[in-house]
């Protein structure tokens, strides 16, 4: 499939309608995804980003239906992660001397992954190359979300090639935003931000400020995954400004796992009491063993606070909760309150350790952990309500 974007730009990527997990199934992809690659045909021909290696053969064959590969003057690798660069070795077998434009970190990463010393052309913010009618401007975007990341901008056609920034996992028969349901692509963009960009929110905030200062006219934003932004450009830009600036809704997310139902009773009692005490508060509650972890992560991102619950098993907590704790603490959350709860038979220490983990991971601990031995009775559930009240008071 080849789709015209602007007079000089074509989409030459790959739709993967069947993909249901990404980053080793770390991120769910309910709507599939796309590997977006773009061909600029001016007086010079430039390929911007590539596709994942399993699709390299089809990708190259598709390119050959519209160009002679030897006519490619430059290959731009905005980001060297294999989902964007995997086809590079296959293409370079055919055109081994073609210059590869990337950042210095990009060249190092490409060499580390593919063990080839190709013809690298290193660029930084402000560097340009003339293509004929258009110039291609390069903009460093380090740590959004790898050290090598950059964007590039085609000036006379107002096209920003943003790579993972503004990306989302979404496969559609049309590449343009206006042909898909807005709510779906915006939800996927938020989920993508929460999973990929959120750990580097401070850098995202600075990059959005830089883009605003540059005041580039934007007719198209072409990310490396998902639809091409056209009609909804103002909305996705505003979302990134919000998401990168200590974003929080009036929401608390509770997630837990349970062996025999004790922790479920505690979690549901806490959630119902919170809603009773603060009707305007959006209380989300998830059984982590039965809920998509990416959806939980997105709601952690949205929330001003979280509560994490687990049964104790042997000398630790359940694997589902241990994995989610590790993931959310590695996100580097700021200005979010947290506390732990759970049930145990003979050792409550793992529940204490959950609170400690949340604190060391950047959460503000709002209450001592709430612990119930064996199965909660009416008296213990009353204490769970008191725990909910103490937690909510920490926001005042």
C-alpha positions as CSV (number, residue, x, y, z in Angstrom):
1,X,0.0,0.0,0.0
2,X,1.3,3.4,-1.0
3,X,-0.6,6.6,0.1
4,X,0.0,10.2,-1.0
5,X,0.4,12.5,2.0
6,X,1.5,15.8,0.4
7,X,2.8,16.7,-3.1
8,X,6.3,15.3,-2.3
9,X,5.5,12.8,0.5
10,X,4.2,9.3,0.3
11,X,3.5,6.8,3.1
12,X,5.3,3.5,2.2
13,X,5.0,1.7,5.6
14,X,3.3,-1.5,6.8
15,X,-0.1,-2.0,8.6
16,X,-0.2,-4.8,11.1
17,X,-3.8,-5.3,11.8
18,X,-3.2,-8.5,13.8
19,X,-0.6,-7.2,16.3
20,X,-1.9,-7.5,19.9
21,X,1.2,-6.9,21.9
22,X,4.3,-4.7,21.7
23,X,7.6,-4.4,23.4
24,X,7.5,-8.1,24.1
25,X,3.8,-7.9,24.9
26,X,4.5,-5.3,27.5
27,X,2.0,-3.0,25.8
28,X,-1.4,-4.2,24.5
29,X,-2.3,-3.1,21.0
30,X,-6.1,-3.7,20.7
31,X,-6.3,-1.9,17.4
32,X,-3.1,-3.4,15.9
33,X,-0.3,-1.0,14.8
34,X,1.5,0.4,11.9
35,X,5.2,0.8,11.0
36,X,5.2,4.1,9.3
37,X,7.8,4.9,6.7
38,X,7.7,8.0,4.4
39,X,9.3,8.7,1.0
40,X,10.1,12.3,0.0
41,X,10.5,12.8,-3.7
42,X,11.9,16.2,-4.5
43,X,14.9,16.9,-6.7
44,X,16.5,14.5,-4.1
45,X,14.8,11.4,-2.8
46,X,14.8,10.7,0.9
47,X,13.4,7.8,2.9
48,X,12.3,8.7,6.4
49,X,12.3,5.8,8.8
50,X,11.7,2.1,7.9
51,X,9.8,-0.9,9.1
52,X,10.3,-3.9,11.4
53,X,12.5,-6.6,10.0
54,X,9.8,-9.3,9.5
55,X,8.3,-7.0,6.9
56,X,11.5,-5.9,5.2
57,X,11.1,-8.0,2.0
58,X,7.6,-6.7,1.4
59,X,8.7,-3.2,2.3
60,X,11.5,-3.1,-0.2
61,X,9.4,-4.7,-2.9
62,X,6.7,-2.1,-2.4
63,X,9.3,0.7,-2.7
64,X,10.6,-0.8,-5.9
65,X,7.1,-0.4,-7.5
66,X,7.6,3.4,-7.4
67,X,11.3,4.1,-7.4
68,X,14.7,2.7,-8.4
69,X,16.4,2.0,-5.0
70,X,19.5,3.6,-6.3
71,X,17.7,6.9,-6.6
72,X,17.5,7.2,-2.8
73,X,19.9,10.0,-1.9
74,X,19.5,9.8,1.9
75,X,17.9,7.5,4.5
76,X,16.8,9.3,7.6
77,X,16.7,7.2,10.8
78,X,14.9,9.3,13.4
79,X,15.1,6.6,15.9
80,X,17.1,3.3,15.8
81,X,14.8,1.0,17.7
82,X,14.2,-2.2,15.7
83,X,10.6,-1.5,14.9
84,X,11.8,1.5,13.0
85,X,15.1,0.4,11.7
86,X,14.8,-3.4,11.3
87,X,14.6,-3.2,7.5
88,X,17.7,-1.1,7.3
89,X,20.2,-4.0,6.9
90,X,18.1,-5.5,4.1
91,X,17.9,-2.2,2.3
92,X,21.6,-1.5,2.8
93,X,22.5,-4.8,1.1
94,X,21.0,-3.3,-2.0
95,X,22.3,0.3,-1.7
96,X,25.3,0.0,0.7
97,X,26.8,3.5,0.1
98,X,23.6,5.5,0.7
99,X,24.1,8.1,3.5
100,X,22.2,7.4,6.7
101,X,21.2,10.6,8.5
102,X,20.8,10.3,12.2
103,X,22.1,11.7,15.5
104,X,25.4,10.7,17.0
105,X,23.6,8.5,19.5
106,X,21.7,7.0,16.6
107,X,24.8,6.0,14.7
108,X,26.2,4.3,17.9
109,X,22.9,2.4,18.4
110,X,22.7,1.3,14.8
111,X,26.2,0.1,14.9
112,X,25.5,-1.8,18.1
113,X,22.5,-3.5,16.7
114,X,23.6,-4.3,13.2
115,X,27.4,-4.3,13.5
116,X,27.9,-2.3,10.2
117,X,29.9,0.9,9.7
118,X,27.7,2.4,7.1
119,X,28.0,6.0,5.7
120,X,26.6,7.9,8.6
121,X,25.8,11.6,8.4
122,X,25.4,13.0,11.9
123,X,23.0,15.9,12.4
124,X,21.8,18.0,15.4
125,X,19.0,20.6,16.0
126,X,19.1,23.3,13.3
127,X,20.9,21.3,10.7
128,X,19.3,21.3,7.2
129,X,19.7,19.6,3.9
130,X,18.3,21.0,0.7
131,X,16.2,18.6,-1.3
132,X,15.3,21.0,-4.2
133,X,12.0,22.8,-3.6
134,X,12.1,21.8,0.1
135,X,14.6,21.8,2.9
136,X,14.6,19.1,5.6
137,X,15.2,20.6,9.1
138,X,16.4,18.3,11.9
139,X,15.3,18.7,15.5
140,X,16.9,16.7,18.3
141,X,14.5,14.9,20.7
142,X,16.8,12.9,22.9
143,X,15.1,10.6,25.5
144,X,11.7,10.8,23.8
145,X,12.0,8.0,24.3
146,X,15.6,6.8,23.4
147,X,18.8,8.9,23.5
148,X,19.0,8.8,19.7
149,X,15.5,10.2,18.9
150,X,15.1,13.1,16.6
151,X,12.4,14.6,14.4
152,X,12.6,16.3,11.0
153,X,10.5,18.9,9.2
154,X,9.8,19.4,5.5
155,X,9.5,23.2,5.3
156,X,7.5,24.1,2.2
157,X,5.0,21.4,2.7
158,X,4.7,21.8,6.5
159,X,5.3,18.2,7.3
160,X,6.7,17.1,10.7
161,X,8.1,13.6,10.9
162,X,7.9,13.0,14.6
163,X,8.7,9.3,15.0
164,X,7.4,8.1,18.4
165,X,6.4,11.5,19.6
166,X,2.6,11.9,18.9
167,X,2.6,8.1,18.0
168,X,0.0,5.5,18.9
169,X,-0.7,1.9,18.2
170,X,-3.4,1.9,15.6
171,X,-3.9,0.2,12.2
172,X,-6.4,1.4,9.7
173,X,-7.2,1.1,6.1
174,X,-6.7,4.9,5.8
175,X,-3.6,6.6,7.2
176,X,-5.3,9.9,7.9
177,X,-6.8,10.8,11.3
178,X,-10.1,12.1,9.9
179,X,-10.9,8.6,8.6
180,X,-10.8,7.0,12.1
181,X,-12.9,7.5,15.1
182,X,-11.4,10.4,17.0
183,X,-12.1,9.0,20.5
184,X,-10.3,5.8,19.6
185,X,-7.1,7.3,18.3
186,X,-7.0,9.9,21.1
187,X,-7.4,7.1,23.7
188,X,-4.6,5.1,22.0
189,X,-2.4,8.2,21.9
190,X,-2.9,8.7,25.6
191,X,-2.1,5.0,26.3
192,X,1.0,5.3,24.2
193,X,2.1,8.4,26.0
194,X,1.5,6.8,29.4
195,X,3.5,3.7,28.3
196,X,6.4,5.3,26.3
197,X,6.7,9.0,27.0
198,X,5.5,9.4,30.5
199,X,8.9,8.5,32.1
200,X,10.4,11.4,30.3
201,X,7.6,13.9,30.8
202,X,10.0,16.8,31.8
203,X,11.8,16.4,28.5
204,X,8.4,16.2,26.6
205,X,7.3,19.4,28.3
206,X,10.5,21.2,27.2
207,X,10.2,19.8,23.6
208,X,6.6,21.0,23.4
209,X,7.8,24.5,24.5
210,X,10.6,24.4,21.9
211,X,8.1,23.4,19.1
212,X,5.8,26.2,20.2
213,X,8.7,28.7,20.1
214,X,9.8,27.5,16.7
215,X,6.2,28.1,15.5
216,X,6.5,25.7,12.6
217,X,3.4,25.7,10.3
218,X,2.0,22.2,10.5
219,X,-0.2,20.7,7.9
220,X,0.7,17.1,8.7
221,X,2.3,15.3,11.7
222,X,3.7,12.0,10.5
223,X,4.5,9.7,13.5
224,X,6.2,6.3,13.3
225,X,3.1,4.5,14.5
226,X,-0.5,5.2,14.0
227,X,-2.4,7.6,11.8
228,X,-1.0,10.8,10.2
229,X,-2.3,13.8,12.1
230,X,-4.0,16.4,9.9
231,X,-7.5,17.4,11.1
232,X,-6.7,16.8,14.8
233,X,-3.3,18.5,14.9
234,X,-4.4,21.2,17.4
235,X,-5.9,18.6,19.7
236,X,-2.9,16.3,19.8
237,X,-0.5,19.2,20.4
238,X,-2.7,20.4,23.2
239,X,-2.9,16.9,24.7
240,X,0.9,16.7,24.7
241,X,1.1,20.0,26.5
242,X,-1.3,18.8,29.1
243,X,0.1,15.3,29.5
244,X,3.7,16.6,29.9
245,X,2.8,19.2,32.6
246,X,2.0,17.2,35.8
247,X,-1.2,15.9,34.3
248,X,-3.8,14.6,36.7
249,X,-7.5,14.0,36.7
250,X,-9.7,13.9,39.9
251,X,-9.2,10.2,39.9
252,X,-7.9,7.5,42.2
253,X,-7.0,4.1,40.7
254,X,-7.1,0.9,42.8
255,X,-5.6,-2.2,41.5
256,X,-5.1,-5.5,43.3
257,X,-4.8,-9.3,43.0
258,X,-6.3,-11.8,45.3
259,X,-5.9,-15.5,46.1
260,X,-9.1,-16.4,47.9
261,X,-11.2,-13.2,47.9
262,X,-10.0,-11.5,51.0
263,X,-8.2,-8.7,49.2
264,X,-11.1,-8.3,46.8
265,X,-13.4,-7.5,49.7
266,X,-10.9,-5.0,51.1
267,X,-10.5,-3.3,47.6
268,X,-14.2,-3.1,47.0
269,X,-15.0,-1.7,50.4
270,X,-12.3,1.0,50.0
271,X,-13.6,1.9,46.6
272,X,-17.2,2.2,47.7
273,X,-16.3,4.2,50.7
274,X,-14.2,6.6,48.7
275,X,-17.1,7.2,46.3
276,X,-19.5,7.7,49.3
277,X,-17.2,10.2,50.8
278,X,-16.4,12.1,47.6
279,X,-19.0,11.6,45.0
280,X,-17.1,13.8,42.4
281,X,-14.1,11.6,42.7
282,X,-13.6,9.1,39.8
283,X,-12.7,5.8,41.5
284,X,-11.3,3.1,39.2
285,X,-10.9,-0.4,40.5
286,X,-9.1,-3.2,38.7
287,X,-8.4,-6.8,39.4
288,X,-4.9,-6.9,38.0
289,X,-5.1,-10.7,37.3
290,X,-8.0,-10.1,34.9
291,X,-7.3,-6.7,33.5
292,X,-5.0,-5.5,30.7
293,X,-1.9,-4.1,32.4
294,X,-1.6,-1.4,29.8
295,X,-5.0,-0.1,30.7
296,X,-4.1,-0.1,34.4
297,X,-0.9,1.9,33.5
298,X,-2.9,4.4,31.6
299,X,-5.2,5.0,34.5
300,X,-2.3,5.3,36.9
301,X,-1.0,8.0,34.6
302,X,-4.3,9.8,34.8
303,X,-4.7,9.6,38.5
304,X,-3.7,11.8,41.4
305,X,-3.3,8.8,43.6
306,X,-3.3,5.0,43.6
307,X,-3.9,2.2,46.0
308,X,-2.2,-1.2,45.5
309,X,-3.4,-4.4,47.0
310,X,-2.2,-8.0,47.1
311,X,-2.5,-11.2,49.0
312,X,0.7,-12.4,50.6
313,X,2.1,-15.6,49.1
314,X,5.0,-17.3,50.8
315,X,7.3,-14.4,51.6
316,X,6.1,-12.0,48.9
317,X,3.2,-10.6,46.9
318,X,1.5,-12.0,43.8
319,X,3.4,-11.8,40.6
320,X,0.8,-9.6,38.8
321,X,1.2,-6.9,41.5
322,X,5.0,-7.3,41.8
323,X,5.3,-6.7,38.0
324,X,3.0,-3.7,38.0
325,X,4.7,-2.2,41.0
326,X,8.1,-2.4,39.2
327,X,6.7,-0.9,36.1
328,X,4.9,2.1,37.7
329,X,7.8,2.9,39.9
330,X,10.2,2.9,37.0
331,X,7.9,5.5,35.3
332,X,9.2,8.1,37.8
333,X,5.8,9.4,38.9
334,X,5.6,12.9,40.4
335,X,2.9,14.4,42.6
336,X,1.0,11.2,43.1
337,X,-0.1,9.8,46.4
338,X,-0.1,6.0,47.1
339,X,-0.7,3.4,49.8
340,X,-0.8,-0.4,50.0
341,X,-3.3,-2.8,51.4
342,X,-3.7,-6.6,51.5
343,X,-4.4,-9.8,53.3
344,X,-2.0,-12.3,54.9
345,X,-1.9,-15.5,56.9
346,X,1.1,-15.3,59.1
347,X,3.5,-12.6,57.8
348,X,2.3,-9.0,57.0
349,X,5.8,-7.9,56.0
350,X,5.3,-8.1,52.2
351,X,2.4,-5.6,52.4
352,X,4.7,-3.2,54.3
353,X,7.3,-3.7,51.5
354,X,4.7,-2.6,48.9
355,X,4.4,0.7,50.7
356,X,8.2,1.0,50.8
357,X,8.5,0.2,47.1
358,X,5.9,2.9,46.3
359,X,7.8,5.4,48.3
360,X,11.2,4.6,46.9
361,X,9.6,4.7,43.4
362,X,8.6,8.4,43.7
363,X,5.1,8.2,45.1
364,X,4.1,10.2,48.2
365,X,2.9,7.7,50.8
366,X,-0.5,8.9,52.0
367,X,-1.2,6.3,54.7
368,X,0.3,3.3,56.5
369,X,-0.4,0.0,54.8
370,X,-3.8,-1.5,55.7
371,X,-3.4,-5.2,56.6
372,X,-5.9,-7.9,57.3
373,X,-5.1,-11.3,58.7
374,X,-7.0,-14.1,57.0
375,X,-10.5,-13.1,55.8
376,X,-11.9,-9.7,56.8
377,X,-15.0,-9.6,59.0
378,X,-17.4,-6.7,59.5
379,X,-15.1,-5.0,62.0
380,X,-12.1,-5.2,59.7
381,X,-14.1,-3.9,56.8
382,X,-15.1,-0.9,58.9
383,X,-11.4,-0.3,59.5
384,X,-10.9,-0.5,55.7
385,X,-13.4,2.4,55.4
386,X,-11.4,4.3,57.9
387,X,-8.3,3.6,55.8
388,X,-10.1,5.1,52.8
389,X,-11.0,8.2,54.7
390,X,-7.4,8.7,55.9
391,X,-6.1,8.3,52.4
392,X,-8.6,10.9,51.0
393,X,-7.7,13.3,53.7
394,X,-4.1,13.3,52.5
395,X,-5.3,15.3,49.4
396,X,-6.6,18.2,51.5
